[in-house]
Amino acid sequence: MHGLPTLGGVGKFLLVVVVFAAVVYTVFWLLERRRRGGGGGGRGGGGGRRTSPPGPAPRGVAPDDDEDFLRGLRNRHRDRRPDDQ
């Protein structure tokens, strides 16, 4: 007179693991979505702020191309050099 078949010990354990994993995944998905400021996309679409894709990262200036750095090196070198005069 059972409506559902019995799962047994291993089946119940696997069911608990799957449900727990689904809950943890959902919680982290919601936290990530909130951290990013909402967002459309995904199933059902809609809602949230639309942001443009990130542009290229600003390029750093190498020390040998940085005028301020080179000027500072020249000044330090000039200040260290004893006067020959």
RAWO-V574791 format. One record per pair of residues at least 12 apart in sequence whose ideal C-beta (glycine too) atoms are under 10 Angstrom apart, sorted by sequence separation. I is the first residue (numbers start at 1). GAP is how many residues later the second one is. D is the distance in whole Angstrom. If there is no record, write none. Layout:
i->I gap->GAP d->D
i->I gap->GAP d->D
//
This chain:
i->36 gap->12 d->9
i->37 gap->12 d->6
i->38 gap->12 d->9
i->39 gap->12 d->8
i->29 gap->13 d->9
i->36 gap->13 d->9
i->38 gap->13 d->10
i->37 gap->14 d->7
i->33 gap->15 d->8
i->36 gap->15 d->9
//
